[in-house]
Amino acid sequence: MKKNFPGDSGLYIARDFFWMFNAGGTAAVIAGIIQHPQDVIKTTQQAHIGPKSLTFIGATRKIMNQGGFKRVLRGMGPNLTRAYCVNVIRLPFFDKLKDIFIENGTKE
């Protein structure tokens, strides 16, 4: 439960909400940067048609031969934008609901 400090005129809540917005968005962007190249490789493996399945290393080589590292980064911008927008809303919303449930108690 959050407490206001003496002399704090409600700005504490606004600052806290602002930081939750940024924390959610930043976490999503960092996770997206790490996850996106792996997702491209996984999608390449899934789209492979042939008698033998494509390994992780084989898919990585195929991507690098077709377009290099630029091909791995293709589509990252829209992916990160979507992740930021979703999580900038999700984290503060979840945290506010959690506070409401804690304040009101849960009925069992």
Beta strands, then each sheet from edge to edge (+ up, - down):
end
